[in-house]
Amino acid sequence: MTRTHDRPIFNRSLPARRAFWAAFIYLVAGFAWIAFSDRVVEAWFEDAATLSRVQTWKGFFFILVTGLVLFTALLRQLHKDRALLALQHGQRQALRSRERQLTVLMDNLPGMAYRRLRDDQWSLLFVSDGCVELTGYEPSELIASRRLGYSDLVDAATRERVGRIISEALTADQPFSVEYALIRKDKREIWVWERGRGVIDDHGEAVVEGVVLDISERKKLESELAELATRDSLTGLLNRRELSRLLDEELERAKRYQRSLAILWIDFDHFKDVNDTYGHAAGDSVLKAVSKLFLDSVRSVDLVGRFGGEEFVIVLPEMDVNEAHETAERLRTLVSSVPQPLGDGSSVRLTISVGVAVFPNHGLTAAQLRAAADRAMYRAKDRGRNCVSMAHLSPHVHNDA
């Protein structure tokens, strides 16, 4: 990256040259006056007394003329100096005004402005006062420091990724924008957005200049929005869309490694009576309590989601028919034996009906497994509720047999 340096406004040799020519012309004129004026006067005035008076007046006239010339030259130069001083004063005032505006702007940034070297340590040459609020470090701790570089505030993987993005932008002589996590002095992690580009400083050295802004609140909001898009708003469990997506992924993994996979389709028995008797707020309290009970009672690799209303689905990777049936029975017994809170200090006993389907016994696709588990759940309802029902074998299993 190159930068065209401004040409100097004034030629430094010009004043000396002008002074030399002024002095040269003055000397030539003086010598010419002395040499020729005396001959002219002597030719015109032969009387010695008259010649003496004329010589005296000639000297006065020479002094008057040279004085007028010096006065004119000095007056003109003083006018030029005054205009130049006024211009310089105006430029200094404008520069101070821009510096004040820039200082106010940088001090009010939700981050910091910087200038740094294009090295692996991201060695800082300048940072604004926002450095303290952003990183927790004083500028003196980071600027030209051999102990701590700005790159030390990010982990190794982030340093490599960000360094690659910036290097590619600088090579292409383009500005760059990048987001990354930064570790403050107090060990707290924040998210920042950096925008900058490569420049050539006044000493001809290639540096990077830019700003770093704190975007932690935006990242937090993005995370919350992503959470809302994948979570049930009441229970905090996976919602129908997200659980269906994850079920597809788990099923693909089960097919690839030839492992089993089970799903439990759970529905509360007579849950409408809870809402009608105690109110929907009490029903919501029960759903939240049972959701926590499900989460605490399955493995960390298992997926628990709410499909809507009082229907819940649990995905159990690498569980065969017997293990899935045992898990369903355990959850059914747990729910029926633990009274669920209604939110007002009282509680109610509930039961669930569970349908179980296992890949590949009861279906080869997610849709087939969901449908098989749903039908099995309704058979459990028909058998008197509060029980577990296994799905029927899929036609392809009978054919293989």
Residue pairs with C-beta under 8 A, 6 or more apart in sequence:
1 170
1 173
1 198
1 199
1 200
1 206
2 200
3 199
3 200
22 73
26 66
26 69
30 66
33 62
37 58
37 62
38 55
41 51
41 54
41 55
41 58
42 51
44 54
45 51
45 54
106 112
106 113
106 128
106 129
106 130
107 128
107 129
107 130
109 128
109 130
109 211
109 213
110 130
110 213
110 214
111 130
111 134
111 192
111 211
111 212
111 213
111 214
112 127
112 128
112 129
112 130
112 131
112 134
112 135
112 211
112 212
113 126
113 127
113 128
113 130
113 209
113 210
113 211
114 124
114 126
114 127
114 128
114 131
114 150
114 196
114 209
114 210
114 211
114 212
115 124
115 125
115 126
115 201
115 207
115 208
115 209
116 122
116 123
116 124
116 125
116 150
116 207
116 208
116 209
117 123
117 125
117 205
117 207
117 208
118 170
118 198
118 206
118 207
118 208
120 151
120 163
121 149
121 150
121 151
121 152
122 149
122 150
122 151
123 144
123 145
123 149
123 150
124 142
124 143
124 144
124 145
124 149
124 150
125 143
125 144
125 207
126 143
127 139
127 142
127 143
129 139
131 137
131 138
131 139
131 142
132 138
132 139
134 182
134 184
134 190
134 192
134 212
134 214
135 142
135 153
135 182
135 184
135 185
136 184
136 185
136 186
137 148
137 185
141 148
142 148
142 149
142 150
151 159
151 163
153 182
153 183
153 184
154 162
154 180
154 181
154 182
154 183
155 181
155 183
158 180
158 181
161 180
162 178
162 180
162 194
165 176
165 178
166 176
166 178
166 196
166 208
168 176
169 175
169 176
169 197
169 198
170 176
170 197
170 198
170 208
173 198
174 197
175 195
175 196
175 197
176 194
176 195
176 196
176 197
177 193
177 194
177 195
178 193
178 194
179 191
179 192
179 193
179 194
179 215
180 191
180 192
180 194
181 189
181 190
181 191
181 192
182 189
182 190
182 191
182 192
182 212
183 189
184 190
190 214
190 216
191 214
191 215
191 216
191 218
191 219
192 212
192 213
192 214
192 215
193 212
193 213
193 215
194 210
194 211
194 212
194 213
195 210
195 211
195 213
196 208
196 209
196 210
196 211
197 208
197 209
197 210
198 206
198 207
198 208
199 206
199 207
199 208
199 209
200 206
200 207
201 207
229 242
230 238
230 239
230 241
230 242
231 237
231 238
231 239
231 242
232 238
232 239
232 305
232 306
234 284
234 287
234 288
234 306
235 287
235 288
235 291
235 306
236 288
236 291
237 291
237 294
237 295
237 304
237 305
237 306
237 312
238 246
238 303
238 304
238 305
238 306
239 305
239 306
240 305
240 306
240 307
240 308
242 305
243 303
243 305
243 307
243 313
243 315
244 366
246 303
246 315
247 263
247 303
247 315
247 366
247 369
247 370
248 366
250 261
250 303
250 315
250 317
251 261
251 359
251 365
251 366
251 369
253 259
253 317
254 260
254 261
254 317
254 318
254 359
255 359
259 317
259 318
260 318
260 319
260 320
260 321
260 358
260 359
260 360
260 361
261 315
261 316
261 317
261 318
261 319
261 358
261 359
261 369
262 315
262 316
262 319
262 320
262 321
262 323
262 324
262 327
262 356
262 357
262 358
262 359
263 313
263 314
263 315
263 316
263 356
263 357
263 358
263 369
263 370
263 373
264 313
264 314
264 316
264 324
264 327
264 328
264 331
264 354
264 355
264 356
264 373
265 311
265 313
265 354
265 355
265 356
265 357
265 370
265 373
265 374
265 376
265 377
266 311
266 312
266 313
266 314
266 331
266 352
266 353
266 354
266 377
267 310
267 311
267 312
267 352
267 353
267 377
267 381
268 290
268 310
268 350
268 351
268 352
269 350
269 351
269 352
269 353
269 381
269 385
269 386
270 385
271 283
271 286
271 309
271 310
271 350
274 282
274 283
274 286
274 348
274 350
275 282
275 283
278 342
278 348
281 343
282 342
282 343
282 344
282 348
284 343
285 340
285 341
285 342
285 343
286 340
286 341
286 342
286 348
286 350
287 306
287 310
289 340
289 341
290 312
290 335
290 340
290 350
291 304
291 306
291 312
293 334
293 335
293 338
294 304
294 312
294 314
294 331
295 304
297 330
297 331
297 334
298 304
298 314
298 316
298 327
298 331
299 316
301 317
302 314
302 315
302 316
302 317
303 314
303 315
304 312
304 313
304 314
305 312
305 313
305 314
305 315
306 312
306 313
307 313
313 370
313 373
314 331
316 323
316 324
316 327
319 327
319 358
320 358
321 356
321 358
321 361
321 390
324 356
324 358
325 356
325 388
325 390
328 354
328 356
328 388
329 388
331 352
331 354
332 351
332 352
332 354
332 386
332 387
332 388
335 350
335 351
335 352
336 349
336 350
336 351
336 352
336 386
339 347
339 348
339 349
340 347
340 348
340 349
340 350
341 347
342 348
351 385
351 386
352 386
353 377
353 380
353 381
353 385
353 386
353 387
353 389
354 377
354 380
354 387
354 388
354 389
355 372
355 373
355 374
355 375
355 376
355 377
355 378
355 379
355 380
355 388
355 389
355 390
355 391
356 373
356 376
356 388
356 389
356 390
356 391
357 363
357 369
357 370
357 372
357 373
357 376
357 390
357 391
358 369
358 391
359 369
360 394
360 396
360 397
361 391
361 393
361 394
361 397
362 368
362 369
362 372
362 373
362 391
362 392
362 393
362 394
362 397
363 369
363 371
363 372
363 391
363 394
364 394
364 396
368 394
372 391
372 392
372 394
373 391
375 391
375 392
376 389
376 390
376 391
376 392
377 389
379 389
380 387
380 388
380 389
383 389
